[in-house]
Amino acid sequence: MSAPAIHTPMNLEAASPPWPITFDDVLAARERLAPYLTPTALRHYPLLDDHLGGGTSLLIKHENHQPTCSFKVRNGLSFVTGLTAEERARGVVAASTGNHGQGVAYAASLLGVRATICVPVGNNPEKGAAMRSWGAKVVEEGRDYDESVGAMLRIAKEEGSVVSHSTNDRRVVSGAATMSLEMIEQAGGGGLDAIVIAVGGGSQSVGALTVARELTPKLEVFGAQAAGAPAIHDSWHQRTPVQTPRADTFAEGVATRQPYALTYATLCEGLEGFTTVTDAELAEAIRLILKLTHNLVEGAGALGVAAALKLKDQLRGKRVGVIFSGANIDTTLLRRILNREI
Amino acid sequence: MSAPAIHTPMNLEAASPPWPITFDDVLAARERLAPYLTPTALRHYPLLDDHLGGGTSLLIKHENHQPTCSFKVRNGLSFVTGLTAEERARGVVAASTGNHGQGVAYAASLLGVRATICVPVGNNPEKGAAMRSWGAKVVEEGRDYDESVGAMLRIAKEEGSVVSHSTNDRRVVSGAATMSLEMIEQAGGGGLDAIVIAVGGGSQSVGALTVARELTPKLEVFGAQAAGAPAIHDSWHQRTPVQTPRADTFAEGVATRQPYALTYATLCEGLEGFTTVTDAELAEAIRLILKLTHNLVEGAGALGVAAALKLKDQLRGKRVGVIFSGANIDTTLLRRILNREI
């Protein structure tokens, strides 16, 4: 790990609104991540293309192969390696439904930083166990992600630890952007015409838009949310921020109830389209991915494929990047999905 | 791909019986594979160690992340890249319950070689679909793997194609050995004290023994078979080759009924121990791996963990390499396992 890279502040001047990060921030994040992560594969499955039809070719980014089984390890490592020595000594606190928390916990364990993760009451217990296994303290508080954020802020105040917001942090968004940077480079000569990407808080999608703006301005980026947690989707279509009273989806990775300060304006400016997918459609996509590719994905990890099926007319004949963004589905839920109870 | 490496014949002189391949063969295979495969991760899951107990530390080799979701892609690529131009022009034929066939089909598609794969009647249909998706012709014949071998030999005679035996081929065993070479190198300073490895035909285990003999002679290699397909296990314990009338396990990747000419003597000489695992124990290991690591493995892919649980007293306090060797479980079987019907 190179000390100079760690202490480089985000390039705020160049990141004029509505673009919270610059391409240089992404390159810097990639430098910081390089000692800890190797690029994940970008693969092509003829059986998935046959299922989709229309001559569309899906290129699958295997973030399910990451150490914490989720792209969020990029965000956590980008955050923790971006802290100053003084900040590291204070420890970090995050709120998460699991994958951001695992990413932060894993990164903190590698760098010897104390981590506390706030999760909603009744959250996926397997994600909690994984966070603890990386040495983090796990605090269950709040009825959903947005309420856990309150616990995080209180603990940060009480303990003096550094807040690691899962979206509203330039280091986090820059970390997520390294994924799209890899994808675009790996797609090579044929390139990518479009990316279909899950939106929880927006780190993946704003990361993709930032990288695309620099490297492939014609790339179309489509957002996707769960139909039961459509706050950012609705805000995008209405061009005004709206909140929802509940986030009602088994895909806890995207179970948010409002747009986020750092990402919302960029999504409004940059996304080509924005769709939603029901939990039934997500469950079907999980079964399809298992059957045709033998990869395990969680709800949020199936959003790309489920949304690509929904957008098939717009994607006809295109080379489309889709991310298996995470695999941390709990086994009880997986059983219900295989039994077609969902 | 470097032409000289392709045409290098196996180093038969140096490979004195009972060692069918040399360490140089493994290095040559790694060279041939390098343009097509990147090393898979070797990872540590504290939750798995906690479950195992006894201070044993499992290091997991993620062959489930390979392009065909199985280590057999190494074998297939080592085989096809090791063919002469004349052999490639004739096309290849293999017998397989699926993973060797996928490896050969995938390799053949990359190198523009015609491939036919013989599978048992009623074989895992998802594996057959994957083979076809890589452009192979799939022939269903025989009641199990060993009977499909007969179909392979007949087709080779009829069509003049080159036989790709899943075990009795030095290129295949050398390909499998590259996995252990990577593991031992990746384990680094702490090294490995033992490897627990699934035995179907023996390519993985003989590969491990060959590499260990060169690099870490004290490494203990333990073999594991399914209790319902224990022919090689029984032969090892009785020190005489025995066949079984049936191969009765859901782990089709290790459903063999006899020892193989190229690997049996090496197993007799090299293995530290050899155990079996029931299908119920395999099913439990699949559930455990899903819950604690969120990785999908098929029956053969869970053999290492299941056997490590069985051998826990002998593995106490050791650093133990275990391979998630494949993920191509069919979804109907996975559902039954999650429902605890197995």
Interface residues (C-beta under 8 A of the other chain):
Chain A: T38 A41 R43 Y45 P46 L47 D50 H62 H65 P67 C69 E126 A129 A130 S133 W134 R287 L290 K291 L292 T293 H294 N295 L296 E298 A327 N328 I329 D330 T331 L334 R335 L338 N339
Chain B: T38 A41 R43 Y45 P46 L47 D50 H62 H65 P67 C69 E126 A129 A130 S133 W134 R287 L290 K291 L292 T293 H294 N295 L296 A327 N328 I329 D330 T331 L334 R335 L338 N339
